Amino acid sequence: MSTADRFARLRALMSETGTDLVALGPTSHMAYLTGVSPHGDERPVMLLFGRDQACFLMPALNVDSVRAKTDLPFFPWADAEGPHDALRQALAAVLAGKAAPSVVVDETMRADFALLLLDALPGATRRFTDDTVGALRAVKDETEYGILKANALLNDRAMEAAYAALKPGVTELEIARLVEGFYEAHGATTQFRSVCFGENGAFPHHHTGGRVLKAGEPVLIDIGGRMDGYPSDMTRVAYCGHPDPRFMAIVGVVEEAVQAGLAAAKPGVTARSVDEAARNVITKAGYGPRFVHRTGHGLGIDIHEPPYITATADTILQEGHVFSIEPGIYLPGEFGVRLEEIVILRAGGAEVLSGLTRKPYIAG
């Protein structure tokens, strides 16, 4: 989708929701809407997007580097002057004197930027981006799908490279560095890498360290790279040696939960119903208290973004939503099992982006 198309769609949503101004900081919201990612520090930077006009509030020292990437006008300000006058002029241009505007504020911008804006609009009503930019970003177009799919397939290969290096005596950090090197060699950057041996798999957000892999131990690997502005994300499990039957039984429960979540994910259902479908499987197997997190999160420019697949989420899922389904069971002091897929919602249900099996890899 072109920048002009995104502008037009945002203005249509602003009309539908009675929004007079969308104010975005130098965040992923701004990058999505304009393709511009200006330098962000303590100097206020904002995109001020109105019904008819839009402009940038920009520190003067950054204007030249950004101007080549956008046709929108700038209201620059210098360190010696401060941003207040430039902001007042920009708001006057975009709002055309409207006294009590309805303003959408970027929930991810710095708090001091937001307060600067709101102090300049004392009569404004305000809310966050859920029904404007957030709604646009949540529904991926086919270009975004193509990038996400390519990233997912590259991540499959990164996982396979990690599998191939699993052997007694290797450390978590050695596997993590191998994954980092794989991404770099294939034109991607590391988004994250969590490698968990044995009991460390019971920590959903384990910090990869020097733990050595031993024969007869399970492995949990959660990795993601970034390429062409979008990330990947996937979790798989493995076993070093002949798998323990209890481990395999729990893998079977988690796999059933993934399948239940995939089957429940359809346009028109609530996000909470997908969480419930996956969670019910684990609860019925007797491990409900050991499933300690939500079933999924949206994925786009940000690794975590709406829609969130939680027990309390009333979001109505739509075609084009991209999100994870990642149930898990965590047994403190023993191991953890999580299986994670990223899906895009199609008319007929969830399409999984990865092509890699969820069956545990058995390392020799």
Backbone hydrogen bonds in HBPLUS format (Angstrom, degrees):
<---DONOR---> <-ACCEPTOR-->    atom                        ^
c    i                          cat <-CA-CA->   ^        H-A-AA   ^      H-
h    n   atom  resd res      DA  || num        DHA   H-A  angle D-A-AA Bond
n    s   type  num  typ     dist DA aas  dist angle  dist       angle   num
A0006-ARG N   A0002-SER O   3.01 MM   4  6.37 157.7  2.06 150.5 156.5     1
A0007-PHE N   A0003-THR O   2.87 MM   4  6.14 157.6  1.92 153.3 159.6     2
A0008-ALA N   A0004-ALA O   2.95 MM   4  6.17 163.0  1.98 147.3 151.8     3
A0009-ARG N   A0005-ASP O   2.90 MM   4  6.13 160.9  1.93 151.3 156.4     4
A0010-LEU N   A0006-ARG O   2.90 MM   4  6.03 156.7  1.95 146.6 153.3     5
A0011-ARG N   A0007-PHE O   2.93 MM   4  6.20 161.8  1.96 153.3 158.2     6
A0012-ALA N   A0008-ALA O   3.01 MM   4  6.26 147.3  2.12 142.8 151.8     7
A0013-LEU N   A0009-ARG O   3.02 MM   4  6.31 155.6  2.08 146.5 152.5     8
A0014-MET N   A0010-LEU O   2.83 MM   4  6.11 153.4  1.90 151.1 159.5     9
A0015-SER N   A0011-ARG O   2.98 MM   4  6.18 153.1  2.06 143.0 149.2    10
A0016-GLU N   A0012-ALA O   3.01 MM   4  6.28 158.8  2.05 146.3 152.0    11
A0017-THR N   A0013-LEU O   2.91 MM   4  6.06 150.8  2.00 149.2 156.5    12
A0018-GLY N   A0014-MET O   2.91 MM   4  5.73 110.0  2.41 138.2 152.3    13
A0019-THR N   A0014-MET O   2.83 MM   5  4.60 154.0  1.90 140.0 143.3    14
A0018-GLY N   A0015-SER O   3.43 MM   3  5.21 158.0  2.49  96.3 102.6    15
A0020-ASP N   A0102-SER O   2.85 MM  82  5.20 154.3  1.92 139.2 147.9    16
A0021-LEU N   A0102-SER O   3.23 MM  81  6.52 149.5  2.32 156.4 155.1    17
A0104-VAL N   A0021-LEU O   2.78 MM  83  6.14 165.6  1.80 160.9 165.9    18
A0022-VAL N   A0049-PHE O   2.83 MM  27  5.01 155.1  1.89 141.3 149.9    19
A0049-PHE N   A0022-VAL O   2.88 MM  27  5.01 171.9  1.89 151.0 152.9    20
A0023-ALA N   A0104-VAL O   2.86 MM  81  6.12 172.8  1.87 169.5 169.8    21
A0106-ASP N   A0023-ALA O   2.99 MM  83  6.10 141.0  2.15 171.1 176.7    22
A0024-LEU N   A0047-LEU O   2.93 MM  23  5.07 162.1  1.96 146.2 151.5    23
A0047-LEU N   A0024-LEU O   2.78 MM  23  5.07 156.2  1.84 147.0 155.3    24
A0027-THR N   A0025-GLY O   2.76 MM   2  5.39 136.8  1.95 107.2  93.4    25
A0031-ALA N   A0027-THR O   3.12 MM   4  6.50 161.3  2.16 149.9 155.4    26
A0032-TYR N   A0028-SER O   2.89 MM   4  5.98 159.1  1.93 145.9 151.0    27
A0033-LEU N   A0029-HIS O   3.07 MM   4  6.26 164.8  2.09 150.7 154.3    28
A0034-THR N   A0030-MET O   2.95 MM   4  5.91 167.8  1.97 156.4 159.6    29
A0035-GLY N   A0031-ALA O   2.81 MM   4  4.55 140.2  1.97 122.1 132.2    30
A0046-MET N   A0057-LEU O   3.06 MM  11  5.09 160.9  2.10 137.5 141.5    31
A0057-LEU N   A0046-MET O   2.84 MM  11  5.09 161.4  1.87 149.1 155.5    32
A0048-LEU N   A0055-CYS O   2.86 MM   7  5.43 170.8  1.87 165.3 168.1    33
A0055-CYS N   A0048-LEU O   2.99 MM   7  5.43 149.1  2.08 139.5 149.3    34
A0050-GLY N   A0053-GLN O   2.69 MM   3  5.15 151.2  1.77 157.2 167.1    35
A0056-PHE N   A0073-PRO O   2.93 MM  17  6.35 156.7  1.98 153.8 161.5    36
A0075-PHE N   A0056-PHE O   2.72 MM  19  6.02 147.9  1.82 167.4 177.3    37
A0058-MET N   A0075-PHE O   3.25 MM  17  6.15 164.2  2.28 127.2 130.0    38
A0077-TRP N   A0058-MET O   3.06 MM  19  6.43 134.1  2.27 144.1 151.1    39
A0062-ASN N   A0059-PRO O   2.93 MM   3  5.62 163.3  1.96 123.6 129.2    40
A0060-ALA N   A0077-TRP O   2.72 MM  17  5.17 165.0  1.75 144.2 142.4    41
A0063-VAL N   A0060-ALA O   3.31 MM   3  5.32 153.9  2.39 102.7 109.9    42
A0066-VAL N   A0062-ASN O   3.31 MM   4  6.48 142.3  2.46 149.1 159.3    43
A0066-VAL N   A0063-VAL O   3.14 MM   3  5.31 131.3  2.39 101.4 114.3    44
A0067-ARG N   A0063-VAL O   2.83 MM   4  5.84 149.5  1.93 158.4 167.5    45
A0069-LYS N   A0066-VAL O   2.86 MM   3  5.55 162.1  1.90 124.3 130.4    46
A0070-THR N   A0067-ARG O   3.41 MM   3  5.62 169.8  2.42 110.0 112.8    47
A0081-GLU N   A0078-ALA O   2.96 MM   3  5.34 148.5  2.06 110.4 119.8    48
A0082-GLY N   A0078-ALA O   2.94 MM   4  6.05 162.0  1.97 167.0 172.7    49
A0087-LEU N   A0083-PRO O   2.88 MM   4  5.97 156.1  1.94 158.1 165.6    50
A0088-ARG N   A0084-HIS O   3.00 MM   4  6.25 159.7  2.04 150.2 155.3    51
A0089-GLN N   A0085-ASP O   3.01 MM   4  6.29 162.0  2.04 153.5 157.9    52
A0090-ALA N   A0086-ALA O   2.93 MM   4  6.13 158.1  1.98 147.6 153.9    53
A0091-LEU N   A0087-LEU O   2.90 MM   4  6.09 165.4  1.92 156.1 159.4    54
A0092-ALA N   A0088-ARG O   3.00 MM   4  6.15 153.9  2.07 144.5 151.9    55
A0093-ALA N   A0089-GLN O   3.04 MM   4  6.29 149.8  2.14 144.2 151.9    56
A0094-VAL N   A0090-ALA O   3.04 MM   4  6.28 152.6  2.11 148.7 156.0    57
A0095-LEU N   A0091-LEU O   2.80 MM   4  5.68 164.3  1.83 151.9 156.7    58
A0096-ALA N   A0092-ALA O   3.03 MM   4  5.29 132.6  2.26 126.4 134.5    59
A0098-LYS N   A0095-LEU O   3.13 MM   3  5.57 163.0  2.16 117.2 122.3    60
A0125-THR N   A0101-PRO O   3.04 MM  24  6.47 154.3  2.11 152.3 160.5    61
A0103-VAL N   A0125-THR O   2.80 MM  22  5.99 177.1  1.80 157.3 158.3    62
A0127-ARG N   A0103-VAL O   3.07 MM  24  6.60 139.3  2.24 154.1 164.7    63
A0105-VAL N   A0127-ARG O   2.81 MM  22  6.11 165.1  1.83 165.1 168.1    64
A0109-MET N   A0106-ASP O   3.29 MM   3  5.56 168.0  2.31 109.1 112.8    65
A0113-PHE N   A0110-ARG O   3.17 MM   3  5.34 126.8  2.47  99.3 112.3    66
A0114-ALA N   A0110-ARG O   3.16 MM   4  6.53 162.4  2.20 151.4 155.8    67
A0115-LEU N   A0111-ALA O   2.92 MM   4  6.15 161.6  1.95 153.5 158.3    68
A0116-LEU N   A0112-ASP O   3.04 MM   4  6.06 151.8  2.12 135.9 143.6    69
A0117-LEU N   A0113-PHE O   3.04 MM   4  6.36 159.0  2.08 151.8 156.7    70
A0118-LEU N   A0114-ALA O   2.93 MM   4  6.20 170.3  1.93 155.3 157.6    71
A0119-ASP N   A0115-LEU O   2.84 MM   4  5.84 154.9  1.90 147.8 154.2    72
A0120-ALA N   A0117-LEU O   2.99 MM   3  5.25 131.9  2.23 100.8 114.3    73
A0121-LEU N   A0118-LEU O   3.04 MM   3  4.95 152.6  2.12  98.7 107.4    74
A0124-ALA N   A0121-LEU O   3.05 MM   3  5.48 169.1  2.06 124.5 126.5    75
A0132-THR N   A0129-THR O   3.02 MM   3  5.31 169.5  2.03 121.1 123.6    76
A0134-GLY N   A0129-THR O   2.86 MM   5  5.16 144.0  1.99 135.9 140.7    77
A0136-LEU N   A0132-THR O   3.10 MM   4  6.44 154.8  2.16 151.2 158.3    78
A0137-ARG N   A0133-VAL O   2.90 MM   4  6.15 167.0  1.92 158.8 161.7    79
A0138-ALA N   A0134-GLY O   3.07 MM   4  6.16 148.0  2.17 144.7 152.4    80
A0139-VAL N   A0136-LEU O   3.34 MM   3  5.80 142.0  2.50 107.9 116.4    81
A0140-LYS N   A0320-GLY O   2.91 MM 180  4.95 172.2  1.92 125.4 123.3    82
A0145-TYR N   A0141-ASP O   2.91 MM   4  6.20 158.7  1.95 151.1 158.1    83
A0146-GLY N   A0142-GLU O   2.96 MM   4  6.08 157.0  2.01 140.3 145.5    84
A0147-ILE N   A0143-THR O   3.17 MM   4  6.51 154.8  2.23 147.9 153.8    85
A0148-LEU N   A0144-GLU O   2.90 MM   4  6.15 168.5  1.91 159.3 162.4    86
A0149-LYS N   A0145-TYR O   2.78 MM   4  5.92 159.5  1.82 156.7 162.5    87
A0150-ALA N   A0146-GLY O   3.05 MM   4  6.16 162.9  2.08 142.9 147.6    88
A0151-ASN N   A0147-ILE O   2.97 MM   4  6.19 157.8  2.02 149.3 155.6    89
A0152-ALA N   A0148-LEU O   2.91 MM   4  6.11 153.3  1.98 144.5 152.0    90
A0153-LEU N   A0149-LYS O   3.00 MM   4  6.29 158.8  2.04 153.7 158.6    91
A0154-LEU N   A0150-ALA O   3.00 MM   4  6.24 152.4  2.07 145.3 153.1    92
A0155-ASN N   A0151-ASN O   2.86 MM   4  6.09 150.4  1.95 145.4 154.1    93
A0156-ASP N   A0152-ALA O   2.96 MM   4  6.32 140.3  2.12 141.8 152.6    94
A0157-ARG N   A0153-LEU O   3.37 MM   4  6.72 152.5  2.45 139.8 145.1    95
A0157-ARG N   A0154-LEU O   3.08 MM   3  5.23 116.8  2.49  96.8 111.3    96
A0158-ALA N   A0154-LEU O   3.00 MM   4  6.40 147.2  2.11 144.6 154.6    97
A0159-MET N   A0155-ASN O   2.90 MM   4  6.15 156.7  1.95 150.4 155.7    98
A0160-GLU N   A0156-ASP O   2.96 MM   4  6.29 155.9  2.02 146.6 153.6    99
A0161-ALA N   A0157-ARG O   2.95 MM   4  6.18 148.3  2.05 142.6 150.8   100
A0162-ALA N   A0158-ALA O   3.00 MM   4  6.34 149.7  2.10 143.3 151.4   101
A0163-TYR N   A0159-MET O   2.84 MM   4  6.17 161.7  1.87 155.3 160.3   102
A0164-ALA N   A0160-GLU O   3.01 MM   4  6.21 162.0  2.05 146.8 150.7   103
A0165-ALA N   A0162-ALA O   3.11 MM   3  5.37 141.7  2.27 104.9 115.5   104
A0166-LEU N   A0163-TYR O   3.01 MM   3  5.43 164.8  2.04 116.3 121.3   105
A0170-VAL N   A0167-LYS O   3.19 MM   3  5.96 170.5  2.20 145.9 146.9   106
A0169-GLY N   A0213-LEU O   2.82 MM  44  5.39 166.0  1.84 151.6 153.0   107
A0213-LEU N   A0170-VAL O   2.86 MM  43  5.66 164.9  1.88 166.1 169.7   108
A0175-ILE N   A0171-THR O   3.24 MM   4  6.63 156.8  2.30 151.0 155.9   109
A0172-GLU N   A0211-ARG O   3.02 MM  39  5.76 141.7  2.17 149.5 161.0   110
A0176-ALA N   A0172-GLU O   2.93 MM   4  6.22 160.8  1.97 151.9 158.1   111
A0173-LEU N   A0209-GLY O   3.01 MM  36  5.43 130.0  2.27 160.9 160.3   112
A0177-ARG N   A0173-LEU O   2.84 MM   4  6.01 158.6  1.89 150.0 154.8   113
A0178-LEU N   A0174-GLU O   3.05 MM   4  6.19 147.3  2.16 138.5 147.4   114
A0179-VAL N   A0175-ILE O   3.03 MM   4  6.36 154.6  2.10 150.1 156.2   115
A0180-GLU N   A0176-ALA O   3.00 MM   4  6.34 158.7  2.05 147.9 153.8   116
A0181-GLY N   A0177-ARG O   2.93 MM   4  6.13 159.5  1.97 146.8 152.0   117
A0182-PHE N   A0178-LEU O   2.92 MM   4  6.20 146.2  2.03 144.2 153.9   118
A0183-TYR N   A0179-VAL O   3.01 MM   4  6.36 164.2  2.04 157.6 159.9   119
A0184-GLU N   A0180-GLU O   3.06 MM   4  6.33 169.6  2.07 152.7 155.4   120
A0185-ALA N   A0181-GLY O   2.94 MM   4  6.07 156.9  2.00 145.9 152.1   121
A0186-HIS N   A0182-PHE O   3.17 MM   4  6.33 125.1  2.48 141.2 154.4   122
A0186-HIS N   A0183-TYR O   3.01 MM   3  5.24 144.4  2.14 104.0 114.9   123
A0188-ALA N   A0183-TYR O   2.87 MM   5  4.77 162.9  1.90 146.0 140.1   124
A0187-GLY N   A0184-GLU O   3.37 MM   3  5.40 162.1  2.40 111.0 108.6   125
A0189-THR N   A0226-ARG O   2.91 MM  37  5.17 156.3  1.97 142.0 149.4   126
A0226-ARG N   A0189-THR O   2.75 MM  37  5.17 141.9  1.89 146.9 155.0   127
A0191-GLN N   A0224-GLY O   2.85 MM  33  5.23 150.7  1.93 134.6 138.8   128
A0192-PHE N   A0224-GLY O   3.17 MM  32  5.47 154.5  2.24 145.9 143.5   129
A0224-GLY N   A0192-PHE O   3.16 MM  32  5.47 151.9  2.24 152.7 144.4   130
A0194-SER N   A0222-ASP O   2.80 MM  28  5.06 161.4  1.84 152.8 158.6   131
A0222-ASP N   A0194-SER O   2.88 MM  28  5.06 165.2  1.91 150.3 155.4   132
A0196-CYS N   A0220-LEU O   2.84 MM  24  5.07 158.1  1.88 162.8 167.1   133
A0220-LEU N   A0196-CYS O   2.90 MM  24  5.07 160.5  1.94 148.5 154.6   134
A0200-ASN N   A0197-PHE O   3.05 MM   3  5.49 150.8  2.14 141.8 136.3   135
A0198-GLY N   A0218-PRO O   2.91 MM  20  5.23 156.8  1.97 164.4 157.5   136
A0201-GLY N   A0198-GLY O   3.16 MM   3  6.03 165.2  2.18 123.7 127.3   137
A0202-ALA N   A0199-GLU O   3.10 MM   3  5.73 165.4  2.12 116.5 121.2   138
A0203-PHE N   A0200-ASN O   3.12 MM   3  5.70 167.6  2.13 117.2 120.4   139
A0216-GLY N   A0240-CYS O   2.61 MM  24  5.42 155.5  1.66 159.8 165.7   140
A0240-CYS N   A0217-GLU O   2.90 MM  23  5.43 173.9  1.90 158.3 159.9   141
A0219-VAL N   A0238-ALA O   2.87 MM  19  4.92 151.5  1.95 139.4 134.5   142
A0238-ALA N   A0219-VAL O   2.88 MM  19  4.92 152.9  1.95 137.2 141.1   143
A0221-ILE N   A0236-ARG O   2.97 MM  15  5.57 172.8  1.98 163.0 164.8   144
A0236-ARG N   A0221-ILE O   2.98 MM  15  5.57 156.9  2.03 155.5 161.3   145
A0223-ILE N   A0234-MET O   3.03 MM  11  5.78 150.1  2.12 166.7 167.4   146
A0234-MET N   A0223-ILE O   3.08 MM  11  5.78 141.6  2.23 152.4 164.0   147
A0232-SER N   A0225-GLY O   2.78 MM   7  5.39 131.8  2.02 154.8 161.9   148
A0227-MET N   A0230-TYR O   2.95 MM   3  5.65 157.0  2.01 164.2 160.4   149
A0230-TYR N   A0227-MET O   3.22 MM   3  5.65 172.7  2.22 117.4 119.1   150
A0340-GLU N   A0235-THR O   3.16 MM 105  4.75 171.7  2.17 128.0 128.6   151
A0361-TYR N   A0237-VAL O   3.25 MM 124  6.73 153.2  2.32 136.5 138.1   152
A0239-TYR N   A0361-TYR O   2.83 MM 122  6.31 145.9  1.94 165.4 170.4   153
A0363-ALA N   A0239-TYR O   2.77 MM 124  5.94 161.1  1.80 156.0 161.8   154
A0241-GLY N   A0363-ALA O   2.85 MM 122  5.86 146.3  1.97 156.5 162.0   155
A0248-MET N   A0244-ASP O   3.11 MM   4  6.44 161.9  2.14 156.1 161.2   156
A0249-ALA N   A0245-PRO O   2.87 MM   4  6.10 147.9  1.98 145.0 154.0   157
A0250-ILE N   A0246-ARG O   3.05 MM   4  6.33 156.6  2.11 150.9 155.9   158
A0251-VAL N   A0247-PHE O   2.93 MM   4  6.23 154.4  1.99 150.3 158.3   159
A0252-GLY N   A0248-MET O   2.95 MM   4  6.19 149.6  2.04 140.7 148.8   160
A0253-VAL N   A0249-ALA O   3.12 MM   4  6.52 143.1  2.26 140.5 149.7   161
A0254-VAL N   A0250-ILE O   3.00 MM   4  6.29 165.8  2.02 154.8 157.7   162
A0255-GLU N   A0251-VAL O   2.82 MM   4  6.02 158.1  1.87 152.7 159.4   163
A0256-GLU N   A0252-GLY O   3.04 MM   4  6.19 154.9  2.11 139.8 146.2   164
A0257-ALA N   A0253-VAL O   2.97 MM   4  6.29 147.7  2.07 143.8 153.3   165
A0258-VAL N   A0254-VAL O   2.90 MM   4  6.26 152.7  1.98 150.2 157.3   166
A0259-GLN N   A0255-GLU O   3.00 MM   4  6.29 165.3  2.02 152.8 156.1   167
A0260-ALA N   A0256-GLU O   2.93 MM   4  6.18 149.8  2.02 143.4 151.9   168
A0261-GLY N   A0257-ALA O   2.95 MM   4  6.20 157.7  2.00 149.2 154.8   169
A0262-LEU N   A0258-VAL O   2.86 MM   4  6.14 160.9  1.89 156.6 162.1   170
A0263-ALA N   A0259-GLN O   2.94 MM   4  6.10 157.4  1.99 145.1 151.1   171
A0264-ALA N   A0260-ALA O   3.02 MM   4  6.18 144.6  2.15 142.2 151.5   172
A0265-ALA N   A0261-GLY O   3.15 MM   4  6.23 130.5  2.41 142.3 153.7   173
A0269-VAL N   A0266-LYS O   3.29 MM   3  5.97 167.2  2.30 140.5 140.3   174
A0268-GLY N   A0317-LEU O   2.79 MM  49  5.47 172.7  1.80 152.7 151.7   175
A0317-LEU N   A0269-VAL O   2.82 MM  48  5.72 166.0  1.84 175.4 172.1   176
A0273-SER N   A0270-THR O   3.13 MM   3  5.39 137.1  2.33 101.1 112.2   177
A0271-ALA N   A0315-THR O   2.83 MM  44  5.51 140.9  1.99 151.3 163.7   178
A0274-VAL N   A0271-ALA O   3.12 MM   3  5.45 134.2  2.34 104.8 116.2   179
A0275-ASP N   A0271-ALA O   3.26 MM   4  6.67 160.8  2.30 150.9 155.8   180
A0272-ARG N   A0313-ALA O   2.95 MM  41  4.97 133.1  2.17 162.9 152.6   181
A0276-GLU N   A0272-ARG O   2.84 MM   4  6.03 158.5  1.89 146.8 153.2   182
A0277-ALA N   A0273-SER O   3.04 MM   4  6.13 153.9  2.11 136.3 142.5   183
A0278-ALA N   A0274-VAL O   3.20 MM   4  6.47 167.1  2.22 153.8 155.5   184
A0279-ARG N   A0275-ASP O   2.86 MM   4  5.95 165.3  1.88 155.1 160.2   185
A0280-ASN N   A0276-GLU O   2.85 MM   4  5.83 155.6  1.91 149.3 154.4   186
A0283-THR N   A0279-ARG O   2.87 MM   4  6.09 159.4  1.91 156.1 162.9   187
A0284-LYS N   A0280-ASN O   2.89 MM   4  5.97 165.2  1.91 149.4 153.1   188
A0285-ALA N   A0281-VAL O   3.18 MM   4  6.36 137.1  2.37 136.6 147.4   189
A0287-TYR N   A0282-ILE O   3.00 MM   5  5.45 155.4  2.06 163.4 155.5   190
A0286-GLY N   A0283-THR O   2.92 MM   3  5.19 158.7  1.97 109.5 116.1   191
A0290-ARG N   A0287-TYR O   2.86 MM   3  5.27 147.5  1.96 115.7 126.5   192
A0291-PHE N   A0288-GLY O   3.16 MM   3  5.55 168.8  2.17 117.2 119.2   193
A0330-TYR N   A0290-ARG O   3.08 MM  40  5.28 148.7  2.18 130.2 139.1   194
A0295-THR N   A0309-ILE O   3.08 MM  14  5.52 128.9  2.35 163.4 177.7   195
A0326-GLU N   A0295-THR O   2.75 MM  31  5.33 165.1  1.77 160.8 166.0   196
A0296-GLY N   A0309-ILE O   3.25 MM  13  4.62 146.9  2.36 130.1 129.2   197
A0309-ILE N   A0296-GLY O   2.86 MM  13  4.62 159.4  1.90 118.2 123.6   198
A0324-SER N   A0297-HIS O   2.81 MM  27  5.39 150.5  1.90 140.3 148.4   199
A0298-GLY N   A0305-GLU O   2.77 MM   7  4.72 116.4  2.17 164.2 175.6   200
A0298-GLY N   A0307-PRO O   2.69 MM   9  4.77  99.4  2.34 122.6 142.9   201
A0305-GLU N   A0298-GLY O   3.09 MM   7  4.72 148.8  2.19 115.4 118.3   202
A0299-LEU N   A0322-VAL O   3.16 MM  23  5.83 147.1  2.27 128.8 129.9   203
A0300-GLY N   A0302-ASP O   2.98 MM   2  5.10 174.0  1.98 153.8 154.8   204
A0313-ALA N   A0310-THR O   3.43 MM   3  5.28 167.4  2.45 101.3 104.9   205
A0321-HIS N   A0318-GLN O   3.09 MM   3  5.72 163.4  2.11 136.9 137.7   206
A0320-GLY N   A0345-LEU O   2.78 MM  25  5.27 164.7  1.80 147.4 149.5   207
A0345-LEU N   A0321-HIS O   2.86 MM  24  5.43 155.6  1.92 154.9 163.2   208
A0323-PHE N   A0343-VAL O   3.00 MM  20  5.60 149.9  2.09 149.7 159.2   209
A0343-VAL N   A0323-PHE O   2.84 MM  20  5.60 169.8  1.85 159.0 160.5   210
A0325-ILE N   A0341-GLU O   2.86 MM  16  5.43 147.3  1.97 154.0 163.4   211
A0341-GLU N   A0325-ILE O   3.10 MM  16  5.43 159.3  2.14 137.8 143.1   212
A0329-ILE N   A0337-VAL O   2.86 MM   8  5.37 152.2  1.93 150.7 159.8   213
A0337-VAL N   A0329-ILE O   2.85 MM   8  5.37 161.0  1.89 156.6 163.2   214
A0331-LEU N   A0335-PHE O   2.90 MM   4  5.48 164.1  1.92 159.9 164.0   215
A0334-GLU N   A0331-LEU O   2.92 MM   3  5.51 156.8  1.97 144.5 147.1   216
A0335-PHE N   A0331-LEU O   3.22 MM   4  5.48 133.6  2.44 137.8 149.4   217
A0353-LEU N   A0342-ILE O   2.93 MM  11  5.85 171.3  1.94 169.7 167.2   218
A0344-ILE N   A0351-GLU O   2.93 MM   7  5.29 151.9  2.01 143.9 150.9   219
A0351-GLU N   A0344-ILE O   2.88 MM   7  5.29 171.7  1.89 153.4 156.3   220
A0346-ARG N   A0349-GLY O   2.70 MM   3  5.12 170.7  1.71 157.5 157.8   221
A0349-GLY N   A0346-ARG O   3.07 MM   3  5.12 156.6  2.12 105.0 112.4   222
